[in-house]
Amino acid sequence: MELTHNCALDIMLYLETNLKLNGNIDSVKLVKALNRYSETYVLYNISQLLNSGYISALALESLASTAYIITDITPAGHAYINDH
């Protein structure tokens, strides 16, 4: 699997616009909102954004897949958005 920079940036821009203070957005909502990308690409890019420290999120792992509840954009995440 490869990181899709357009998908990662689209995720970050969506979060910047839609994530409310003390709120959260789940990965199911992101997959639906960014339907030009496959679910696999969106979930992989979320995991990479989390691993890179650009977002704060809870990973909910099951036998079949992983879902995420994104709670915040980190300062590094805001810098990533501003640099792109």
mmCIF file of the N, C-alpha and C atoms, coordinates in Angstrom:
data_MODEL
# 
_entry.id   MODEL 
# 
loop_
_atom_site.group_PDB 
_atom_site.id 
_atom_site.type_symbol 
_atom_site.label_atom_id 
_atom_site.label_alt_id 
_atom_site.label_comp_id 
_atom_site.label_asym_id 
_atom_site.label_entity_id 
_atom_site.label_seq_id 
_atom_site.pdbx_PDB_ins_code 
_atom_site.Cartn_x 
_atom_site.Cartn_y 
_atom_site.Cartn_z 
_atom_site.occupancy 
_atom_site.B_iso_or_equiv 
_atom_site.pdbx_formal_charge 
_atom_site.auth_seq_id 
_atom_site.auth_comp_id 
_atom_site.auth_asym_id 
_atom_site.auth_atom_id 
_atom_site.pdbx_PDB_model_num 
ATOM 1   N N  . MET A 1 1  ? 0.863   -1.174 0.000  1.00 0.00 ? 1  MET A N  1 
ATOM 2   C CA . MET A 1 1  ? 0.000   0.000  0.000  1.00 0.00 ? 1  MET A CA 1 
ATOM 3   C C  . MET A 1 1  ? 0.903   1.229  0.000  1.00 0.00 ? 1  MET A C  1 
ATOM 4   N N  . GLU A 1 2  ? 0.499   2.241  -0.751 1.00 0.00 ? 2  GLU A N  1 
ATOM 5   C CA . GLU A 1 2  ? 1.283   3.464  -0.786 1.00 0.00 ? 2  GLU A CA 1 
ATOM 6   C C  . GLU A 1 2  ? 0.461   4.638  -0.269 1.00 0.00 ? 2  GLU A C  1 
ATOM 7   N N  . LEU A 1 3  ? 1.173   5.603  0.289  1.00 0.00 ? 3  LEU A N  1 
ATOM 8   C CA . LEU A 1 3  ? 0.534   6.818  0.756  1.00 0.00 ? 3  LEU A CA 1 
ATOM 9   C C  . LEU A 1 3  ? 0.110   7.642  -0.453 1.00 0.00 ? 3  LEU A C  1 
ATOM 10  N N  . THR A 1 4  ? -1.128  8.059  -0.483 1.00 0.00 ? 4  THR A N  1 
ATOM 11  C CA . THR A 1 4  ? -1.652  8.881  -1.566 1.00 0.00 ? 4  THR A CA 1 
ATOM 12  C C  . THR A 1 4  ? -1.734  10.313 -1.039 1.00 0.00 ? 4  THR A C  1 
ATOM 13  N N  . HIS A 1 5  ? -0.790  11.156 -1.460 1.00 0.00 ? 5  HIS A N  1 
ATOM 14  C CA . HIS A 1 5  ? -0.700  12.497 -0.892 1.00 0.00 ? 5  HIS A CA 1 
ATOM 15  C C  . HIS A 1 5  ? -1.957  13.318 -1.117 1.00 0.00 ? 5  HIS A C  1 
ATOM 16  N N  . ASN A 1 6  ? -2.605  13.176 -2.271 1.00 0.00 ? 6  ASN A N  1 
ATOM 17  C CA . ASN A 1 6  ? -3.849  13.908 -2.502 1.00 0.00 ? 6  ASN A CA 1 
ATOM 18  C C  . ASN A 1 6  ? -4.926  13.464 -1.522 1.00 0.00 ? 6  ASN A C  1 
ATOM 19  N N  . CYS A 1 7  ? -4.995  12.168 -1.266 1.00 0.00 ? 7  CYS A N  1 
ATOM 20  C CA . CYS A 1 7  ? -5.980  11.644 -0.321 1.00 0.00 ? 7  CYS A CA 1 
ATOM 21  C C  . CYS A 1 7  ? -5.664  12.144 1.085  1.00 0.00 ? 7  CYS A C  1 
ATOM 22  N N  . ALA A 1 8  ? -4.418  12.085 1.489  1.00 0.00 ? 8  ALA A N  1 
ATOM 23  C CA . ALA A 1 8  ? -4.020  12.554 2.817  1.00 0.00 ? 8  ALA A CA 1 
ATOM 24  C C  . ALA A 1 8  ? -4.368  14.031 2.995  1.00 0.00 ? 8  ALA A C  1 
ATOM 25  N N  . LEU A 1 9  ? -4.063  14.836 2.000  1.00 0.00 ? 9  LEU A N  1 
ATOM 26  C CA . LEU A 1 9  ? -4.375  16.267 2.082  1.00 0.00 ? 9  LEU A CA 1 
ATOM 27  C C  . LEU A 1 9  ? -5.886  16.492 2.101  1.00 0.00 ? 9  LEU A C  1 
ATOM 28  N N  . ASP A 1 10 ? -6.633  15.750 1.301  1.00 0.00 ? 10 ASP A N  1 
ATOM 29  C CA . ASP A 1 10 ? -8.090  15.876 1.308  1.00 0.00 ? 10 ASP A CA 1 
ATOM 30  C C  . ASP A 1 10 ? -8.674  15.506 2.671  1.00 0.00 ? 10 ASP A C  1 
ATOM 31  N N  . ILE A 1 11 ? -8.117  14.495 3.304  1.00 0.00 ? 11 ILE A N  1 
ATOM 32  C CA . ILE A 1 11 ? -8.555  14.120 4.657  1.00 0.00 ? 11 ILE A CA 1 
ATOM 33  C C  . ILE A 1 11 ? -8.303  15.279 5.613  1.00 0.00 ? 11 ILE A C  1 
ATOM 34  N N  . MET A 1 12 ? -7.114  15.834 5.557  1.00 0.00 ? 12 MET A N  1 
ATOM 35  C CA . MET A 1 12 ? -6.757  16.926 6.464  1.00 0.00 ? 12 MET A CA 1 
ATOM 36  C C  . MET A 1 12 ? -7.646  18.156 6.228  1.00 0.00 ? 12 MET A C  1 
ATOM 37  N N  . LEU A 1 13 ? -7.888  18.485 4.971  1.00 0.00 ? 13 LEU A N  1 
ATOM 38  C CA . LEU A 1 13 ? -8.738  19.635 4.666  1.00 0.00 ? 13 LEU A CA 1 
ATOM 39  C C  . LEU A 1 13 ? -10.179 19.402 5.123  1.00 0.00 ? 13 LEU A C  1 
ATOM 40  N N  . TYR A 1 14 ? -10.673 18.174 4.948  1.00 0.00 ? 14 TYR A N  1 
ATOM 41  C CA . TYR A 1 14 ? -12.014 17.835 5.418  1.00 0.00 ? 14 TYR A CA 1 
ATOM 42  C C  . TYR A 1 14 ? -12.089 17.996 6.937  1.00 0.00 ? 14 TYR A C  1 
ATOM 43  N N  . LEU A 1 15 ? -11.079 17.490 7.638  1.00 0.00 ? 15 LEU A N  1 
ATOM 44  C CA . LEU A 1 15 ? -11.066 17.597 9.098  1.00 0.00 ? 15 LEU A CA 1 
ATOM 45  C C  . LEU A 1 15 ? -10.994 19.050 9.537  1.00 0.00 ? 15 LEU A C  1 
ATOM 46  N N  . GLU A 1 16 ? -10.161 19.839 8.865  1.00 0.00 ? 16 GLU A N  1 
ATOM 47  C CA . GLU A 1 16 ? -10.021 21.245 9.228  1.00 0.00 ? 16 GLU A CA 1 
ATOM 48  C C  . GLU A 1 16 ? -11.361 21.972 9.100  1.00 0.00 ? 16 GLU A C  1 
ATOM 49  N N  . THR A 1 17 ? -12.131 21.633 8.092  1.00 0.00 ? 17 THR A N  1 
ATOM 50  C CA . THR A 1 17 ? -13.420 22.277 7.853  1.00 0.00 ? 17 THR A CA 1 
ATOM 51  C C  . THR A 1 17 ? -14.520 21.750 8.761  1.00 0.00 ? 17 THR A C  1 
ATOM 52  N N  . ASN A 1 18 ? -14.509 20.468 9.061  1.00 0.00 ? 18 ASN A N  1 
ATOM 53  C CA . ASN A 1 18 ? -15.663 19.824 9.712  1.00 0.00 ? 18 ASN A CA 1 
ATOM 54  C C  . ASN A 1 18 ? -15.467 19.393 11.155 1.00 0.00 ? 18 ASN A C  1 
ATOM 55  N N  . LEU A 1 19 ? -14.243 19.306 11.618 1.00 0.00 ? 19 LEU A N  1 
ATOM 56  C CA . LEU A 1 19 ? -14.005 18.846 12.992 1.00 0.00 ? 19 LEU A CA 1 
ATOM 57  C C  . LEU A 1 19 ? -14.225 20.007 13.959 1.00 0.00 ? 19 LEU A C  1 
ATOM 58  N N  . LYS A 1 20 ? -15.148 19.833 14.868 1.00 0.00 ? 20 LYS A N  1 
ATOM 59  C CA . LYS A 1 20 ? -15.499 20.870 15.841 1.00 0.00 ? 20 LYS A CA 1 
ATOM 60  C C  . LYS A 1 20 ? -14.691 20.689 17.125 1.00 0.00 ? 20 LYS A C  1 
ATOM 61  N N  . LEU A 1 21 ? -14.514 21.773 17.860 1.00 0.00 ? 21 LEU A N  1 
ATOM 62  C CA . LEU A 1 21 ? -13.823 21.732 19.142 1.00 0.00 ? 21 LEU A CA 1 
ATOM 63  C C  . LEU A 1 21 ? -14.511 20.721 20.054 1.00 0.00 ? 21 LEU A C  1 
ATOM 64  N N  . ASN A 1 22 ? -13.735 19.838 20.635 1.00 0.00 ? 22 ASN A N  1 
ATOM 65  C CA . ASN A 1 22 ? -14.230 18.771 21.514 1.00 0.00 ? 22 ASN A CA 1 
ATOM 66  C C  . ASN A 1 22 ? -15.161 17.799 20.800 1.00 0.00 ? 22 ASN A C  1 
ATOM 67  N N  . GLY A 1 23 ? -15.098 17.747 19.480 1.00 0.00 ? 23 GLY A N  1 
ATOM 68  C CA . GLY A 1 23 ? -15.915 16.813 18.714 1.00 0.00 ? 23 GLY A CA 1 
ATOM 69  C C  . GLY A 1 23 ? -15.052 15.704 18.138 1.00 0.00 ? 23 GLY A C  1 
ATOM 70  N N  . ASN A 1 24 ? -15.643 14.928 17.262 1.00 0.00 ? 24 ASN A N  1 
ATOM 71  C CA . ASN A 1 24 ? -14.892 13.877 16.592 1.00 0.00 ? 24 ASN A CA 1 
ATOM 72  C C  . ASN A 1 24 ? -15.555 13.557 15.260 1.00 0.00 ? 24 ASN A C  1 
ATOM 73  N N  . ILE A 1 25 ? -14.777 12.927 14.402 1.00 0.00 ? 25 ILE A N  1 
ATOM 74  C CA . ILE A 1 25 ? -15.263 12.441 13.116 1.00 0.00 ? 25 ILE A CA 1 
ATOM 75  C C  . ILE A 1 25 ? -14.764 11.016 12.963 1.00 0.00 ? 25 ILE A C  1 
ATOM 76  N N  . ASP A 1 26 ? -15.677 10.112 12.621 1.00 0.00 ? 26 ASP A N  1 
ATOM 77  C CA . ASP A 1 26 ? -15.251 8.720  12.462 1.00 0.00 ? 26 ASP A CA 1 
ATOM 78  C C  . ASP A 1 26 ? -14.866 8.438  11.012 1.00 0.00 ? 26 ASP A C  1 
ATOM 79  N N  . SER A 1 27 ? -14.099 7.392  10.844 1.00 0.00 ? 27 SER A N  1 
ATOM 80  C CA . SER A 1 27 ? -13.583 7.047  9.520  1.00 0.00 ? 27 SER A CA 1 
ATOM 81  C C  . SER A 1 27 ? -14.691 6.676  8.542  1.00 0.00 ? 27 SER A C  1 
ATOM 82  N N  . VAL A 1 28 ? -15.821 6.169  9.027  1.00 0.00 ? 28 VAL A N  1 
ATOM 83  C CA . VAL A 1 28 ? -16.935 5.837  8.137  1.00 0.00 ? 28 VAL A CA 1 
ATOM 84  C C  . VAL A 1 28 ? -17.442 7.107  7.455  1.00 0.00 ? 28 VAL A C  1 
ATOM 85  N N  . LYS A 1 29 ? -17.567 8.176  8.213  1.00 0.00 ? 29 LYS A N  1 
ATOM 86  C CA . LYS A 1 29 ? -18.010 9.453  7.652  1.00 0.00 ? 29 LYS A CA 1 
ATOM 87  C C  . LYS A 1 29 ? -17.000 9.976  6.632  1.00 0.00 ? 29 LYS A C  1 
ATOM 88  N N  . LEU A 1 30 ? -15.718 9.828  6.936  1.00 0.00 ? 30 LEU A N  1 
ATOM 89  C CA . LEU A 1 30 ? -14.676 10.268 6.001  1.00 0.00 ? 30 LEU A CA 1 
ATOM 90  C C  . LEU A 1 30 ? -14.709 9.472  4.706  1.00 0.00 ? 30 LEU A C  1 
ATOM 91  N N  . VAL A 1 31 ? -14.881 8.175  4.804  1.00 0.00 ? 31 VAL A N  1 
ATOM 92  C CA . VAL A 1 31 ? -14.950 7.321  3.605  1.00 0.00 ? 31 VAL A CA 1 
ATOM 93  C C  . VAL A 1 31 ? -16.109 7.761  2.723  1.00 0.00 ? 31 VAL A C  1 
ATOM 94  N N  . LYS A 1 32 ? -17.249 8.064  3.331  1.00 0.00 ? 32 LYS A N  1 
ATOM 95  C CA . LYS A 1 32 ? -18.416 8.511  2.569  1.00 0.00 ? 32 LYS A CA 1 
ATOM 96  C C  . LYS A 1 32 ? -18.176 9.888  1.945  1.00 0.00 ? 32 LYS A C  1 
ATOM 97  N N  . ALA A 1 33 ? -17.563 10.785 2.702  1.00 0.00 ? 33 ALA A N  1 
ATOM 98  C CA . ALA A 1 33 ? -17.337 12.143 2.217  1.00 0.00 ? 33 ALA A CA 1 
ATOM 99  C C  . ALA A 1 33 ? -16.287 12.190 1.104  1.00 0.00 ? 33 ALA A C  1 
ATOM 100 N N  . LEU A 1 34 ? -15.307 11.322 1.191  1.00 0.00 ? 34 LEU A N  1 
ATOM 101 C CA . LEU A 1 34 ? -14.213 11.302 0.210  1.00 0.00 ? 34 LEU A CA 1 
ATOM 102 C C  . LEU A 1 34 ? -14.381 10.096 -0.711 1.00 0.00 ? 34 LEU A C  1 
ATOM 103 N N  . ASN A 1 35 ? -15.559 9.966  -1.280 1.00 0.00 ? 35 ASN A N  1 
ATOM 104 C CA . ASN A 1 35 ? -15.898 8.757  -2.029 1.00 0.00 ? 35 ASN A CA 1 
ATOM 105 C C  . ASN A 1 35 ? -15.154 8.606  -3.354 1.00 0.00 ? 35 ASN A C  1 
ATOM 106 N N  . ARG A 1 36 ? -14.339 9.578  -3.735 1.00 0.00 ? 36 ARG A N  1 
ATOM 107 C CA . ARG A 1 36 ? -13.522 9.408  -4.943 1.00 0.00 ? 36 ARG A CA 1 
ATOM 108 C C  . ARG A 1 36 ? -12.312 8.496  -4.679 1.00 0.00 ? 36 ARG A C  1 
ATOM 109 N N  . TYR A 1 37 ? -12.078 8.225  -3.385 1.00 0.00 ? 37 TYR A N  1 
ATOM 110 C CA . TYR A 1 37 ? -11.016 7.298  -2.987 1.00 0.00 ? 37 TYR A CA 1 
ATOM 111 C C  . TYR A 1 37 ? -11.650 6.026  -2.438 1.00 0.00 ? 37 TYR A C  1 
ATOM 112 N N  . SER A 1 38 ? -10.963 4.927  -2.578 1.00 0.00 ? 38 SER A N  1 
ATOM 113 C CA . SER A 1 38 ? -11.477 3.678  -2.026 1.00 0.00 ? 38 SER A CA 1 
ATOM 114 C C  . SER A 1 38 ? -11.389 3.707  -0.496 1.00 0.00 ? 38 SER A C  1 
ATOM 115 N N  . GLU A 1 39 ? -12.207 2.897  0.125  1.00 0.00 ? 39 GLU A N  1 
ATOM 116 C CA . GLU A 1 39 ? -12.167 2.784  1.585  1.00 0.00 ? 39 GLU A CA 1 
ATOM 117 C C  . GLU A 1 39 ? -10.777 2.397  2.060  1.00 0.00 ? 39 GLU A C  1 
ATOM 118 N N  . THR A 1 40 ? -10.136 1.491  1.344  1.00 0.00 ? 40 THR A N  1 
ATOM 119 C CA . THR A 1 40 ? -8.795  1.043  1.702  1.00 0.00 ? 40 THR A CA 1 
ATOM 120 C C  . THR A 1 40 ? -7.808  2.200  1.716  1.00 0.00 ? 40 THR A C  1 
ATOM 121 N N  . TYR A 1 41 ? -7.858  3.036  0.677  1.00 0.00 ? 41 TYR A N  1 
ATOM 122 C CA . TYR A 1 41 ? -6.945  4.183  0.617  1.00 0.00 ? 41 TYR A CA 1 
ATOM 123 C C  . TYR A 1 41 ? -7.217  5.172  1.745  1.00 0.00 ? 41 TYR A C  1 
ATOM 124 N N  . VAL A 1 42 ? -8.479  5.466  2.018  1.00 0.00 ? 42 VAL A N  1 
ATOM 125 C CA . VAL A 1 42 ? -8.801  6.420  3.082  1.00 0.00 ? 42 VAL A CA 1 
ATOM 126 C C  . VAL A 1 42 ? -8.320  5.889  4.434  1.00 0.00 ? 42 VAL A C  1 
ATOM 127 N N  . LEU A 1 43 ? -8.616  4.640  4.732  1.00 0.00 ? 43 LEU A N  1 
ATOM 128 C CA . LEU A 1 43 ? -8.195  4.066  6.018  1.00 0.00 ? 43 LEU A CA 1 
ATOM 129 C C  . LEU A 1 43 ? -6.682  4.002  6.144  1.00 0.00 ? 43 LEU A C  1 
ATOM 130 N N  . TYR A 1 44 ? -5.998  3.642  5.073  1.00 0.00 ? 44 TYR A N  1 
ATOM 131 C CA . TYR A 1 44 ? -4.539  3.592  5.114  1.00 0.00 ? 44 TYR A CA 1 
ATOM 132 C C  . TYR A 1 44 ? -3.971  4.994  5.342  1.00 0.00 ? 44 TYR A C  1 
ATOM 133 N N  . ASN A 1 45 ? -4.499  5.980  4.653  1.00 0.00 ? 45 ASN A N  1 
ATOM 134 C CA . ASN A 1 45 ? -4.005  7.337  4.816  1.00 0.00 ? 45 ASN A CA 1 
ATOM 135 C C  . ASN A 1 45 ? -4.305  7.882  6.207  1.00 0.00 ? 45 ASN A C  1 
ATOM 136 N N  . ILE A 1 46 ? -5.456  7.546  6.781  1.00 0.00 ? 46 ILE A N  1 
ATOM 137 C CA . ILE A 1 46 ? -5.736  7.932  8.163  1.00 0.00 ? 46 ILE A CA 1 
ATOM 138 C C  . ILE A 1 46 ? -4.693  7.327  9.090  1.00 0.00 ? 46 ILE A C  1 
ATOM 139 N N  . SER A 1 47 ? -4.385  6.057  8.904  1.00 0.00 ? 47 SER A N  1 
ATOM 140 C CA . SER A 1 47 ? -3.399  5.400  9.778  1.00 0.00 ? 47 SER A CA 1 
ATOM 141 C C  . SER A 1 47 ? -2.034  6.070  9.651  1.00 0.00 ? 47 SER A C  1 
ATOM 142 N N  . GLN A 1 48 ? -1.669  6.465  8.443  1.00 0.00 ? 48 GLN A N  1 
ATOM 143 C CA . GLN A 1 48 ? -0.376  7.121  8.242  1.00 0.00 ? 48 GLN A CA 1 
ATOM 144 C C  . GLN A 1 48 ? -0.363  8.538  8.829  1.00 0.00 ? 48 GLN A C  1 
ATOM 145 N N  . LEU A 1 49 ? -1.469  9.248  8.714  1.00 0.00 ? 49 LEU A N  1 
ATOM 146 C CA . LEU A 1 49 ? -1.561  10.570 9.331  1.00 0.00 ? 49 LEU A CA 1 
ATOM 147 C C  . LEU A 1 49 ? -1.468  10.455 10.855 1.00 0.00 ? 49 LEU A C  1 
ATOM 148 N N  . LEU A 1 50 ? -2.094  9.439  11.415 1.00 0.00 ? 50 LEU A N  1 
ATOM 149 C CA . LEU A 1 50 ? -2.004  9.187  12.855 1.00 0.00 ? 50 LEU A CA 1 
ATOM 150 C C  . LEU A 1 50 ? -0.578  8.832  13.247 1.00 0.00 ? 50 LEU A C  1 
ATOM 151 N N  . ASN A 1 51 ? 0.041   7.916  12.519 1.00 0.00 ? 51 ASN A N  1 
ATOM 152 C CA . ASN A 1 51 ? 1.419   7.496  12.822 1.00 0.00 ? 51 ASN A CA 1 
ATOM 153 C C  . ASN A 1 51 ? 2.418   8.631  12.664 1.00 0.00 ? 51 ASN A C  1 
ATOM 154 N N  . SER A 1 52 ? 2.114   9.588  11.780 1.00 0.00 ? 52 SER A N  1 
ATOM 155 C CA . SER A 1 52 ? 3.008   10.733 11.548 1.00 0.00 ? 52 SER A CA 1 
ATOM 156 C C  . SER A 1 52 ? 2.782   11.867 12.542 1.00 0.00 ? 52 SER A C  1 
ATOM 157 N N  . GLY A 1 53 ? 1.779   11.721 13.387 1.00 0.00 ? 53 GLY A N  1 
ATOM 158 C CA . GLY A 1 53 ? 1.512   12.732 14.398 1.00 0.00 ? 53 GLY A CA 1 
ATOM 159 C C  . GLY A 1 53 ? 0.734   13.926 13.895 1.00 0.00 ? 53 GLY A C  1 
ATOM 160 N N  . TYR A 1 54 ? 0.037   13.797 12.757 1.00 0.00 ? 54 TYR A N  1 
ATOM 161 C CA . TYR A 1 54 ? -0.734  14.903 12.200 1.00 0.00 ? 54 TYR A CA 1 
ATOM 162 C C  . TYR A 1 54 ? -2.153  14.972 12.747 1.00 0.00 ? 54 TYR A C  1 
ATOM 163 N N  . ILE A 1 55 ? -2.653  13.862 13.260 1.00 0.00 ? 55 ILE A N  1 
ATOM 164 C CA . ILE A 1 55 ? -3.989  13.816 13.851 1.00 0.00 ? 55 ILE A CA 1 
ATOM 165 C C  . ILE A 1 55 ? -3.934  13.044 15.162 1.00 0.00 ? 55 ILE A C  1 
ATOM 166 N N  . SER A 1 56 ? -4.908  13.318 16.009 1.00 0.00 ? 56 SER A N  1 
ATOM 167 C CA . SER A 1 56 ? -5.141  12.513 17.203 1.00 0.00 ? 56 SER A CA 1 
ATOM 168 C C  . SER A 1 56 ? -6.380  11.674 16.924 1.00 0.00 ? 56 SER A C  1 
ATOM 169 N N  . ALA A 1 57 ? -6.289  10.388 17.193 1.00 0.00 ? 57 ALA A N  1 
ATOM 170 C CA . ALA A 1 57 ? -7.409  9.496  16.896 1.00 0.00 ? 57 ALA A CA 1 
ATOM 171 C C  . ALA A 1 57 ? -7.338  8.240  17.749 1.00 0.00 ? 57 ALA A C  1 
ATOM 172 N N  . LEU A 1 58 ? -8.479  7.625  17.894 1.00 0.00 ? 58 LEU A N  1 
ATOM 173 C CA . LEU A 1 58 ? -8.572  6.312  18.523 1.00 0.00 ? 58 LEU A CA 1 
ATOM 174 C C  . LEU A 1 58 ? -8.734  5.286  17.416 1.00 0.00 ? 58 LEU A C  1 
ATOM 175 N N  . ALA A 1 59 ? -7.946  4.238  17.474 1.00 0.00 ? 59 ALA A N  1 
ATOM 176 C CA . ALA A 1 59 ? -8.064  3.144  16.508 1.00 0.00 ? 59 ALA A CA 1 
ATOM 177 C C  . ALA A 1 59 ? -8.874  2.029  17.158 1.00 0.00 ? 59 ALA A C  1 
ATOM 178 N N  . LEU A 1 60 ? -9.939  1.630  16.479 1.00 0.00 ? 60 LEU A N  1 
ATOM 179 C CA . LEU A 1 60 ? -10.810 0.561  16.970 1.00 0.00 ? 60 LEU A CA 1 
ATOM 180 C C  . LEU A 1 60 ? -10.594 -0.654 16.081 1.00 0.00 ? 60 LEU A C  1 
ATOM 181 N N  . GLU A 1 61 ? -9.839  -1.597 16.569 1.00 0.00 ? 61 GLU A N  1 
ATOM 182 C CA . GLU A 1 61 ? -9.472  -2.752 15.759 1.00 0.00 ? 61 GLU A CA 1 
ATOM 183 C C  . GLU A 1 61 ? -10.402 -3.926 16.019 1.00 0.00 ? 61 GLU A C  1 
ATOM 184 N N  . SER A 1 62 ? -10.781 -4.580 14.928 1.00 0.00 ? 62 SER A N  1 
ATOM 185 C CA . SER A 1 62 ? -11.564 -5.810 15.016 1.00 0.00 ? 62 SER A CA 1 
ATOM 186 C C  . SER A 1 62 ? -10.851 -6.860 14.169 1.00 0.00 ? 62 SER A C  1 
ATOM 187 N N  . LEU A 1 63 ? -11.396 -8.040 14.113 1.00 0.00 ? 63 LEU A N  1 
ATOM 188 C CA . LEU A 1 63 ? -10.782 -9.082 13.298 1.00 0.00 ? 63 LEU A CA 1 
ATOM 189 C C  . LEU A 1 63 ? -10.827 -8.735 11.813 1.00 0.00 ? 63 LEU A C  1 
ATOM 190 N N  . ALA A 1 64 ? -11.863 -8.027 11.397 1.00 0.00 ? 64 ALA A N  1 
ATOM 191 C CA . ALA A 1 64 ? -12.055 -7.747 9.976  1.00 0.00 ? 64 ALA A CA 1 
ATOM 192 C C  . ALA A 1 64 ? -11.363 -6.472 9.506  1.00 0.00 ? 64 ALA A C  1 
ATOM 193 N N  . SER A 1 65 ? -11.310 -5.441 10.365 1.00 0.00 ? 65 SER A N  1 
ATOM 194 C CA . SER A 1 65 ? -10.750 -4.173 9.910  1.00 0.00 ? 65 SER A CA 1 
ATOM 195 C C  . SER A 1 65 ? -10.456 -3.262 11.097 1.00 0.00 ? 65 SER A C  1 
ATOM 196 N N  . THR A 1 66 ? -10.006 -2.056 10.778 1.00 0.00 ? 66 THR A N  1 
ATOM 197 C CA . THR A 1 66 ? -9.760  -1.031 11.784 1.00 0.00 ? 66 THR A CA 1 
ATOM 198 C C  . THR A 1 66 ? -10.581 0.198  11.421 1.00 0.00 ? 66 THR A C  1 
ATOM 199 N N  . ALA A 1 67 ? -11.244 0.762  12.399 1.00 0.00 ? 67 ALA A N  1 
ATOM 200 C CA . ALA A 1 67 ? -11.959 2.024  12.239 1.00 0.00 ? 67 ALA A CA 1 
ATOM 201 C C  . ALA A 1 67 ? -11.277 3.060  13.123 1.00 0.00 ? 67 ALA A C  1 
ATOM 202 N N  . TYR A 1 68 ? -11.472 4.318  12.803 1.00 0.00 ? 68 TYR A N  1 
ATOM 203 C CA . TYR A 1 68 ? -10.828 5.388  13.549 1.00 0.00 ? 68 TYR A CA 1 
ATOM 204 C C  . TYR A 1 68 ? -11.855 6.419  13.981 1.00 0.00 ? 68 TYR A C  1 
ATOM 205 N N  . ILE A 1 69 ? -11.640 6.960  15.165 1.00 0.00 ? 69 ILE A N  1 
ATOM 206 C CA . ILE A 1 69 ? -12.388 8.118  15.633 1.00 0.00 ? 69 ILE A CA 1 
ATOM 207 C C  . ILE A 1 69 ? -11.370 9.232  15.786 1.00 0.00 ? 69 ILE A C  1 
ATOM 208 N N  . ILE A 1 70 ? -11.466 10.218 14.912 1.00 0.00 ? 70 ILE A N  1 
ATOM 209 C CA . ILE A 1 70 ? -10.489 11.305 14.878 1.00 0.00 ? 70 ILE A CA 1 
ATOM 210 C C  . ILE A 1 70 ? -11.004 12.422 15.776 1.00 0.00 ? 70 ILE A C  1 
ATOM 211 N N  . THR A 1 71 ? -10.144 12.856 16.697 1.00 0.00 ? 71 THR A N  1 
ATOM 212 C CA . THR A 1 71 ? -10.556 13.834 17.694 1.00 0.00 ? 71 THR A CA 1 
ATOM 213 C C  . THR A 1 71 ? -9.901  15.198 17.535 1.00 0.00 ? 71 THR A C  1 
ATOM 214 N N  . ASP A 1 72 ? -8.786  15.278 16.798 1.00 0.00 ? 72 ASP A N  1 
ATOM 215 C CA . ASP A 1 72 ? -8.093  16.564 16.710 1.00 0.00 ? 72 ASP A CA 1 
ATOM 216 C C  . ASP A 1 72 ? -7.072  16.555 15.580 1.00 0.00 ? 72 ASP A C  1 
ATOM 217 N N  . ILE A 1 73 ? -6.745  17.738 15.123 1.00 0.00 ? 73 ILE A N  1 
ATOM 218 C CA . ILE A 1 73 ? -5.605  17.959 14.232 1.00 0.00 ? 73 ILE A CA 1 
ATOM 219 C C  . ILE A 1 73 ? -4.492  18.525 15.117 1.00 0.00 ? 73 ILE A C  1 
ATOM 220 N N  . THR A 1 74 ? -3.326  17.949 15.064 1.00 0.00 ? 74 THR A N  1 
ATOM 221 C CA . THR A 1 74 ? -2.216  18.393 15.894 1.00 0.00 ? 74 THR A CA 1 
ATOM 222 C C  . THR A 1 74 ? -1.572  19.646 15.282 1.00 0.00 ? 74 THR A C  1 
ATOM 223 N N  . PRO A 1 75 ? -0.716  20.336 16.034 1.00 0.00 ? 75 PRO A N  1 
ATOM 224 C CA . PRO A 1 75 ? 0.023   21.457 15.445 1.00 0.00 ? 75 PRO A CA 1 
ATOM 225 C C  . PRO A 1 75 ? 0.810   21.034 14.203 1.00 0.00 ? 75 PRO A C  1 
ATOM 226 N N  . ALA A 1 76 ? 1.398   19.848 14.234 1.00 0.00 ? 76 ALA A N  1 
ATOM 227 C CA . ALA A 1 76 ? 2.112   19.353 13.044 1.00 0.00 ? 76 ALA A CA 1 
ATOM 228 C C  . ALA A 1 76 ? 1.147   19.153 11.886 1.00 0.00 ? 76 ALA A C  1 
ATOM 229 N N  . GLY A 1 77 ? -0.076  18.735 12.164 1.00 0.00 ? 77 GLY A N  1 
ATOM 230 C CA . GLY A 1 77 ? -1.087  18.570 11.139 1.00 0.00 ? 77 GLY A CA 1 
ATOM 231 C C  . GLY A 1 77 ? -1.488  19.888 10.515 1.00 0.00 ? 77 GLY A C  1 
ATOM 232 N N  . HIS A 1 78 ? -1.611  20.928 11.345 1.00 0.00 ? 78 HIS A N  1 
ATOM 233 C CA . HIS A 1 78 ? -1.923  22.248 10.796 1.00 0.00 ? 78 HIS A CA 1 
ATOM 234 C C  . HIS A 1 78 ? -0.767  22.757 9.925  1.00 0.00 ? 78 HIS A C  1 
ATOM 235 N N  . ALA A 1 79 ? 0.452   22.490 10.333 1.00 0.00 ? 79 ALA A N  1 
ATOM 236 C CA . ALA A 1 79 ? 1.611   22.875 9.526  1.00 0.00 ? 79 ALA A CA 1 
ATOM 237 C C  . ALA A 1 79 ? 1.600   22.124 8.188  1.00 0.00 ? 79 ALA A C  1 
ATOM 238 N N  . TYR A 1 80 ? 1.249   20.848 8.223  1.00 0.00 ? 80 TYR A N  1 
ATOM 239 C CA . TYR A 1 80 ? 1.154   20.049 6.985  1.00 0.00 ? 80 TYR A CA 1 
ATOM 240 C C  . TYR A 1 80 ? 0.149   20.679 6.015  1.00 0.00 ? 80 TYR A C  1 
ATOM 241 N N  . ILE A 1 81 ? -1.002  21.078 6.540  1.00 0.00 ? 81 ILE A N  1 
ATOM 242 C CA . ILE A 1 81 ? -2.020  21.714 5.697  1.00 0.00 ? 81 ILE A CA 1 
ATOM 243 C C  . ILE A 1 81 ? -1.472  23.020 5.109  1.00 0.00 ? 81 ILE A C  1 
ATOM 244 N N  . ASN A 1 82 ? -0.858  23.827 5.948  1.00 0.00 ? 82 ASN A N  1 
ATOM 245 C CA . ASN A 1 82 ? -0.349  25.125 5.502  1.00 0.00 ? 82 ASN A CA 1 
ATOM 246 C C  . ASN A 1 82 ? 0.770   24.993 4.479  1.00 0.00 ? 82 ASN A C  1 
ATOM 247 N N  . ASP A 1 83 ? 1.538   23.922 4.570  1.00 0.00 ? 83 ASP A N  1 
ATOM 248 C CA . ASP A 1 83 ? 2.670   23.707 3.646  1.00 0.00 ? 83 ASP A CA 1 
ATOM 249 C C  . ASP A 1 83 ? 2.221   23.156 2.308  1.00 0.00 ? 83 ASP A C  1 
ATOM 250 N N  . HIS A 1 84 ? 0.979   22.706 2.206  1.00 0.00 ? 84 HIS A N  1 
ATOM 251 C CA . HIS A 1 84 ? 0.502   22.133 0.960  1.00 0.00 ? 84 HIS A CA 1 
ATOM 252 C C  . HIS A 1 84 ? -0.574  22.997 0.423  1.00 0.00 ? 84 HIS A C  1 
# 
